[in-house]
Amino acid sequence: MSTTYKISFRTTLKNSRSFQRLHDCLKQLNVKHWAYDFQDFILTLTSDLSDFRRIQAALKSSGYVCQFVKLESLADSH
């Protein structure tokens, strides 16, 4: 079973079209769960992809300026 990661980026969405483009980009990356905090400009997503750089590169190629904030494993720590 693969490990799921919670990944956070700081980025700014300018309008609803930008939000839709973000949704489409994350869908192509097969990211099913994500949230955007409009107050703190933080995009948080869950993914089984531990290489956040691939996600960051895809977001940048879609026109977003993304600063990596945090990566944490959501695996049970028994």
C-alpha positions in Angstrom: 0.0 0.0 0.0 1.4 3.4 -1.0 2.0 6.2 1.5 -0.1 9.3 1.2 1.5 12.7 1.6 0.1 16.1 2.5 1.9 18.8 0.5 1.6 22.5 0.9 2.5 25.3 -1.5 2.2 29.1 -1.3 0.6 30.5 -4.5 -1.8 33.2 -5.5 -5.0 32.7 -7.5 -6.0 35.9 -9.3 -9.6 35.0 -10.5 -12.1 32.2 -11.1 -10.4 31.2 -14.4 -7.1 30.8 -12.5 -9.0 28.5 -10.0 -10.4 26.4 -12.8 -6.9 26.1 -14.4 -5.6 24.9 -11.1 -8.3 22.4 -10.8 -7.6 21.0 -14.3 -3.8 20.9 -13.6 -4.3 18.9 -10.4 -6.8 16.6 -12.1 -4.1 15.7 -14.7 -1.8 14.9 -11.8 -4.5 12.6 -10.4 -4.7 14.7 -7.2 -8.1 14.0 -5.8 -8.1 16.0 -2.5 -6.9 19.5 -2.3 -7.9 22.8 -0.7 -6.9 26.4 -1.2 -6.8 29.0 1.6 -7.7 32.3 0.1 -6.6 34.2 3.2 -3.1 32.7 3.5 -2.6 31.8 -0.2 -1.8 28.2 0.7 -2.6 25.3 -1.6 -2.7 22.0 0.4 -3.1 18.7 -1.4 -2.9 15.0 -0.7 -1.0 12.7 -3.1 0.8 9.4 -3.2 3.5 11.2 -5.1 6.3 11.9 -2.7 8.3 14.0 -5.2 6.7 17.4 -4.7 9.0 18.8 -7.4 7.0 17.1 -10.1 3.8 18.7 -8.8 5.5 22.0 -8.4 6.9 21.8 -12.0 3.4 21.0 -13.4 1.9 24.0 -11.5 4.7 26.3 -12.8 4.2 25.1 -16.3 0.5 26.0 -15.9 1.5 29.6 -15.0 1.6 29.5 -11.2 4.4 30.8 -9.0 4.5 28.1 -6.3 6.8 28.1 -3.3 7.1 24.8 -1.6 6.1 25.0 2.1 5.8 21.6 3.6 5.7 17.8 2.9 4.4 15.4 5.5 3.6 11.7 5.5 0.1 10.8 6.5 1.1 7.1 7.2 0.1 5.6 10.5 3.1 5.9 12.8 2.8 2.7 14.9 
